[in-house]
Amino acid sequence: MNKLMKMSLFAAAVSSSLAAYAETDKSDWPSPMSEMFFGQVMFDRLEVTRNDNQENVFTWDTTAWYGGDYHRIVLRTEGENQQNDGAPTDLERTDVSYSYLLSTFWSVQAGLGVKGELSSDNDLEHYAVFSLTGLAPYYFEVDSSLLINEQGDVQWLNEVEYDFLLTQTSYLQPRLSVNTNITDSTRFGREAGVESVRVGLRYRQEIVREFAPYLGVYWQKQLGQTANSAQRLGEDTSEFGVIAGVRMWF
């Protein structure tokens, strides 16, 4: 009897609550949250390298974006400048893309860009870019881009990173980059095949979340026809260096 009485009282309480909710005036309730727009500028790599040829090279890798959860405009720029050699800055890529979120961890981008040496007597290379970026299983950060220039020459650029969390504010980050020429490019001196492989390792310490200096090392190797061309010119096909830089965002 006590159990039946408790169940009856509970049912009566639920019915009373539902009736009160149905009679509530909802006219002044807020509407569902609309999509918000926000942005970020990320200097993923802002560093100085000292290689085994005793050369100092300044390198940057920056991404800026603005938009909502699904639709964004993304600006990406990468390049390097060898200090005190008299050569112009090498713009590895600068492109503006539309980005769409495919799933929780993956997005696709499509846009236009330009790259080449920043000097008055060199023609810059214009290209269309199609990218897939995201977080693969086991938290590998993947960035894969297909570049197609005005002559129809195609390059495939791939980067993979992983952050090992050492403490709450320090990380060890291995990084792998593989550049592949899908087609020959007579105008820009590229031959089909895997062009280069670069492996790096960085130790990063966050001062605050937005500012993290790092130290590291890297090894880079030219491959295939690109390496053969470098050897014919008497150039090195591999390079090793140490890195000091900072990762910051706002």
C-alpha positions in Angstrom: 0.0 0.0 0.0 2.8 2.4 0.8 4.5 1.7 -2.5 1.3 2.3 -4.4 0.7 5.6 -2.6 4.2 6.8 -3.4 3.7 6.0 -7.0 0.4 7.9 -7.1 1.9 11.0 -5.4 4.8 10.9 -7.9 2.4 10.7 -10.9 0.3 13.5 -9.5 3.4 15.7 -9.1 4.6 15.1 -12.7 1.1 15.8 -14.1 0.9 19.0 -12.1 4.4 20.1 -13.4 3.5 19.4 -17.0 0.2 21.3 -16.7 2.0 24.3 -15.2 4.6 24.2 -18.1 1.8 24.1 -20.7 0.1 27.1 -19.2 3.3 29.2 -19.0 3.5 32.4 -21.2 6.4 31.8 -23.5 6.1 35.0 -25.6 9.1 36.7 -23.9 11.4 33.7 -24.0 14.6 34.2 -26.0 14.9 32.7 -29.5 17.4 29.9 -30.2 21.0 31.2 -30.4 21.9 32.4 -33.9 25.2 31.6 -35.6 28.1 33.7 -34.3 31.1 34.9 -36.3 34.6 35.0 -34.8 38.2 34.6 -36.0 41.7 33.7 -35.2 45.3 34.5 -36.3 47.7 31.6 -35.7 51.5 31.9 -36.1 52.1 28.2 -36.1 55.8 28.6 -37.0 57.7 31.8 -36.6 61.3 30.7 -36.4 65.0 31.1 -37.2 66.9 28.1 -38.5 70.7 27.5 -38.4 71.5 24.7 -41.0 74.6 22.6 -41.5 75.8 25.0 -44.3 76.1 27.7 -41.6 73.1 29.6 -43.1 70.5 31.5 -41.1 67.0 31.2 -42.4 63.9 33.0 -41.2 60.7 31.0 -41.7 57.0 31.7 -41.1 53.8 29.6 -41.3 50.7 31.6 -40.5 46.9 31.0 -40.8 44.1 33.4 -40.2 40.4 32.7 -40.5 37.0 34.4 -39.9 33.5 32.9 -39.9 31.1 30.6 -38.1 31.1 26.9 -37.3 30.5 25.7 -40.8 31.6 28.5 -43.2 34.9 30.4 -43.0 37.3 32.4 -45.0 40.9 31.3 -44.5 44.1 33.1 -45.3 47.3 31.0 -45.3 50.9 32.1 -45.9 54.2 30.3 -45.7 57.7 31.3 -46.7 61.3 31.8 -45.8 64.2 34.2 -46.2 67.9 33.3 -46.1 69.6 36.0 -44.2 72.5 38.1 -45.7 72.6 36.2 -49.0 71.2 38.9 -51.3 68.4 36.6 -52.5 64.8 37.6 -52.4 62.3 36.1 -50.0 60.8 32.8 -51.1 57.0 32.8 -50.8 56.2 29.1 -50.6 52.4 29.7 -50.7 49.9 32.4 -49.9 46.3 31.7 -50.6 42.7 32.7 -49.7 40.1 29.9 -49.4 36.5 29.2 -48.6 36.4 26.5 -45.9 33.4 24.2 -45.1 33.2 22.0 -42.1 32.5 18.4 -43.3 32.3 16.8 -39.9 33.4 17.4 -36.3 37.1 17.0 -37.1 37.4 17.6 -40.9 37.0 20.6 -43.2 37.6 21.2 -47.0 38.9 24.4 -48.6 39.0 25.8 -52.1 40.6 29.0 -53.1 43.3 30.9 -55.1 46.9 31.7 -54.3 50.3 32.9 -55.4 53.9 31.8 -54.7 57.4 32.4 -55.9 60.4 34.7 -55.2 59.5 38.2 -54.2 61.6 40.1 -56.7 60.8 42.3 -59.7 62.5 40.1 -62.3 60.7 36.9 -61.4 57.2 35.8 -62.4 55.0 34.7 -59.6 53.2 31.4 -59.9 49.4 31.7 -59.6 47.4 28.6 -58.6 44.1 27.2 -57.4 44.2 25.2 -54.2 42.0 22.4 -52.8 42.7 21.3 -49.3 41.6 18.7 -46.7 42.5 19.5 -43.1 41.5 17.9 -39.8 42.3 15.6 -36.9 42.9 12.0 -37.9 42.3 9.1 -35.4 44.8 9.2 -32.4 44.9 13.0 -32.8 47.2 13.4 -35.8 46.8 16.8 -37.3 46.7 16.4 -41.1 46.9 19.1 -43.8 46.8 17.9 -47.4 46.7 20.4 -50.3 46.5 20.1 -54.1 47.9 23.1 -56.1 47.1 23.5 -59.8 48.8 26.5 -61.6 47.8 28.4 -64.7 49.7 25.9 -67.0 47.9 22.9 -65.4 51.0 21.8 -63.4 50.0 20.0 -60.2 51.6 19.7 -56.8 50.5 17.7 -53.8 51.6 19.0 -50.4 51.2 17.0 -47.2 51.9 17.8 -43.5 51.3 15.6 -40.4 51.9 16.8 -36.8 51.3 15.2 -33.4 51.5 16.8 -30.0 52.8 14.7 -27.1 51.6 16.3 -23.9 54.5 16.2 -21.5 53.0 18.4 -18.8 50.0 20.8 -18.7 52.1 23.4 -20.5 54.8 21.6 -22.5 54.7 19.6 -25.7 56.9 17.5 -27.9 55.8 17.8 -31.5 57.1 15.6 -34.3 56.3 16.9 -37.8 56.5 15.3 -41.3 56.2 17.2 -44.6 56.1 15.5 -48.0 56.0 17.5 -51.3 55.1 15.7 -54.5 55.1 17.0 -58.1 52.2 15.2 -59.9 53.3 16.7 -63.2 56.5 18.3 -64.7 56.7 22.1 -64.8 59.3 23.3 -67.3 58.6 27.0 -66.5 59.2 26.6 -62.8 61.9 23.9 -62.9 60.0 21.1 -61.3 60.1 17.4 -62.3 57.4 14.8 -61.6 57.8 12.7 -58.5 58.4 13.1 -54.8 60.3 16.3 -54.5 61.3 16.4 -50.8 60.7 15.0 -47.4 61.2 17.0 -44.2 61.1 15.6 -40.6 61.2 17.8 -37.6 61.0 17.6 -33.8 60.1 20.6 -31.6 59.9 21.0 -27.8 57.3 23.8 -27.0 56.7 25.5 -23.6 53.6 27.6 -23.1 54.2 30.8 -21.2 50.5 31.4 -21.6 48.1 29.6 -23.9 48.6 32.2 -26.6 52.4 32.4 -26.5 54.7 29.4 -26.6 58.5 29.5 -27.5 60.0 26.3 -28.8 63.4 24.7 -29.8 63.8 22.0 -32.3 65.8 20.2 -35.0 64.9 19.1 -38.6 66.3 17.0 -41.4 65.3 17.5 -45.1 66.0 15.4 -48.1 65.5 16.0 -51.8 64.4 12.9 -53.8 63.9 11.6 -57.3 64.5 13.9 -60.3 64.7 16.9 -58.0 67.7 15.3 -56.2 69.3 14.3 -59.6 69.0 17.9 -60.8 70.6 19.3 -57.6 73.5 16.8 -57.9 74.2 17.8 -61.5 74.5 21.4 -60.2 76.8 20.4 -57.4 74.3 21.2 -54.7 73.5 19.3 -51.5 70.5 17.0 -51.5 70.1 16.9 -47.8 70.1 19.4 -45.0 70.1 19.4 -41.2 69.4 22.3 -38.9 68.4 23.5 -35.4 65.4 25.8 -34.8 64.4 28.5 -32.3 61.0 30.0 -32.6 57.6 30.9 -31.2 54.1 29.7 -31.7 51.4 32.3 -30.9 47.8 33.2 -31.6 45.2 35.8 -30.9 
